[in-house]
Amino acid sequence: MTDPVYIPYEWYQPGDILIGGVTSHINYLVPKVSFEEEPVKNLIARSLRVTKFYQHLLALAFAIEEINENPKILPNVTLGFHIHDSYSDARMTYRTTMDLLFKSHRFTPNYKCGIQNRLIGGLESEISTHMVNILRIYKIPQFSYGSFEPGKDDATNFPSFYHMVPSETLQYTGVVQLLLHFRWKWVGLIATEGDNGDQFLQILEPLLSQNGICSAFVQRATKSLGSFNTKEIIAYMSNNVPVFMESNANVFIVYGETATIMWLDIMIWMTTVVLPGIFPEYKRKTSAGKVWIAMVQIDFTFNLFRKEWDLQIYHGALSFSPHTNEILGFQEFLQNINPLEAKENGFMEGFWKQAFGCSVSDPSALMNDTETCTWEDSLDSLPQAFFEISMTGHSYSIYNAVYYVAHALHALYASSSNNKPMENRDRLMPLLSVQPWQLHSVLQRISFNNSAGDQVKFTEHGELAVEFDITNLITFPNNSYVRVKVGKLDPQVPPGKQLTIDEDRIEWHMRLTQNDRILEIRISGGAFEISLFADDLVLYVSHPDISLPTIAEVLKKINMVKVPPMSLCNANCQPGYSKTKKEGEKYCCYNCEPCPEEMIAYEDDMDKCISCSEDHHPNMEHSQCIPKVTTFLYFEETLGSILAFLALLFALMTAVVLGTFIWHRETPIVKANNRSLSYVLLASLLLCFLCSLLFIGQPNKCTCLLRQTAFSIVFSVAVSSVLAKTITVVVAFMASKPGNIFQKRLGKILAHSVVLSCSLVQVLLCAVWLGTFPPFPDLDMHSLSTEIILQCNEGSVTFFYCVLGYMSILATVSFIVAFLARKLPDIFNEAKFITFSMFVFCSVWLSFVPTYLSTKGKYMVAVEIFSILASSGGLLGFIFSPKCYIIILRPALNNKEQLIKRRP
């Protein structure tokens, strides 16, 4: 590798008090390149000569010219300056800093003469760090116009160091807030090599992780690429193909220096242009448009290298920039610069040759293929990509720093006069003899408004109380561009609200917004619906005459919609799906699984599905909870109407049978079948049918108390009556034998005793039930997923099944007794009908239990009503239909003689 060649660059302007300056990036340190050398290296070397940052020097000169012309700041005192280039090199930075301190054309440490310098540091934090190592020894105030890494700006360690922009800590906060604002969760990190890049990654990556953001890759940018020859560059590219060229991330965060942008340029140019041209088998890499986010040290610097390549790759880039404002007169100052008159400006000739592409008679000039410089061009004729007429953020910081020094000197000047009359020269002498360390107490307490109206003051930490501007880079096909302010990052507001963004002003790269904007167009009748690729943006248009011009007008409006691009490892999990981890991948990469039956995910990318509240249920897509419908067995619905109709029909039939029996109460068949028990049985059956109506309709406190207890008591009376009738038949048959001991005990007493005793047990059970744990209206929110069941809670399940169990016992006993008596003589053949009826009764209630337990909601109530109607109807039909048949249709058989004849 060739030893580097140092070409001294400095600019000197005399004055009573000198302000020293060390700048960087004007000329990068590169080996000397001859015209005969390979064109690739020649081009890279040329690209490392930056014209854009020459404005930093001019901003300092302009500020000093304004101050010298203003008699209100430093009357009878002129400021001068002495500016050196640091070459972005530690050794040269130390050398130039010592030169400024001791003002000697020969390097003689600790020798000084003339007036002390007040220093303004470099753009790079590394350069400022090298300077502060020397300046803090002499307690000379140093102003840095670039940001400083956290941990290197401690006021205790560097009490003479002042920041003209906030520290990088605010930038890290701003980057995270910016990513969260646009929901970018998958980003690439590009950082320069070295300690600064390491610290950037060590601080930012944990912050990203804490906020659910992942780094898709980490790419380190080398600083030494400009010293490579073509073979070395090709070898470097073969082993270090940039990861960002093929990454699926759409957002890249770039940290480092302006050289990092140059490294990006070379990487993209080599990968997309040079290598495919040299090696046909080389797979061409694509560098599609991305969202580039640049930290404050970086400016998207475009120089002569940009003449070889399109800069629109950076269209839509976002930058954190030092706050700037328009300074009146600065553009006119730049337009009036005459290079022929700038004899003391050692930067001018090199800048002019580089900016305007002209050459001089110097045979070592890089651009021997261009015309000789005429020196008649003006700065405002340069493309903005190479030099900006508007004051940049860093130039604005330098401008404010010079004024800060001037106002501090003015404060000392005012205090030294102490309102005593003296000659002007006498007033000047104390100011000229002030020591640099005496400025600190003044710098820490003064504040002022500059010519743009911005307040300039330091915080207690030695940082300028100012925000960062967020700018959007908009490029054009002719390689020109503009930077539009689209937001700010203000440290003076509460945390969480520091970032403000105006999305409507942001332009994104076309690759990120075209072709995938419209997902679907649906036309139906007099309306059409257009869905865009942003999930929450849907246009619905209703028009009486849908035509192509109408659709075209809507699509034209859609193209004006600025939808931010997405940057995700994979597509968002839509509502109704939750994220599940991909094995071996970062947590930002995941699978999407549908939510379980009873759960929802109401927004994109939910970590897990959640359950709805008890009174809500998921919709079909499992994306939101909708209220459950309250339900019960209505009279108005079909099932309720049918059951109510059947209940009334059976009740009417029972009433008819009861009326028939009463009307024919003196007939033999009515008397032979225990007339009083028949009346009790028919009356209880009538009430049973009517009790079933209590189960239909909206449950309330009264119906809940009555429905089970009333039915169980009435039904127990009915079953007890059946049992009494069966016992009566058996006893009557036995009593008909001569000398039977039951002969005297026949009659109503036995029948009534059976009915009363059996019914009384059920009454007592219901009374205890109602007195301890009575039924009550209740809402069942869990049995059905989409409905809330308005039902009667039975209170005590134990009592409920005791009541049903007691009825089952009565029915079983009645069935057994009737079954044993089924073969008695025909005159007492009622036992056969009782047997059939009880068989039906037991069958219904045996099937009721599993059916009841397997149904839910109103169908559970319907099962119970059906069981009541079926069992009651069985008793009514099998016991009384034969008798009604004889009474009504065969009255001739309803006489004593006919009954006696039928005996065997």
Protein Blocks (a to p, Z undefined) as FASTA:
>chain_A
ZZddddddddddddfbdcddddehklccdddddfkbcfklmmmmmmmpcfklmmmmmmmm
mmmmmmmmmmklmgoiacddddddeklpaklmmmmmmmmmnopabdcehiaehjdddddd
dfblklmmmmmmmmmmnopacddfbdcdehilcfklmmmbccfbdcfklmmmmmmmmmmm
nopabdcddddedjklmmmmmmmmmmmmmnopacfbdcdddfklmmpcfklmmmmmmmmc
cfklmccbfbdcdeddfklmmmmmmmmmmmmmmmmmmmmmlccdddddddddddfklccd
ddfklmmpcfklmgoiacddddddddehklmmmmmpcfklmmmlmklmmmmmmmnopacf
blkbmblmbccdehlacfklpcfklocfbdcfklmmmmmmmmmmmmmmmmmmmmmnnopa
cdfklmmmmmmmpcfklmmmmmmmgccddfkopacdddfkopacdddddddddddfkopa
cdddfbdcdfkbcehilpccdfklpccdfklmgojlpmbdcdehjaccdddfblklccdd
ddfbdcfklmmmmmmmmmmpccdddddfbdcddehiacdddehiafkbccdddddfkbcc
fbghifbdcdddfkbccdfkopaccddddddddfkbmklmmmmmmmmmmmmmmmmmmmmm
mmmmmbmklmmnomklmmmmmmmmmmmmmmmmmmgcjddfklmmmmmmmmmmmmmmmmmm
mmmmmmmmmmmmmmmpghiaklmmgcjklmmmmmmmmmmmmmmmmmmmmmmmgcdddddf
klpmkbccddddehiaklmmmmmmmmmmmmmmmmmmmmmmmmgcfklmmmmmmmmmmmmm
mmmmmmmmmmmmmpghjllmmmmmmmmmmmmmmmmmmmmmmmmmmmmmmmmlmcfklmmm
mpZZ
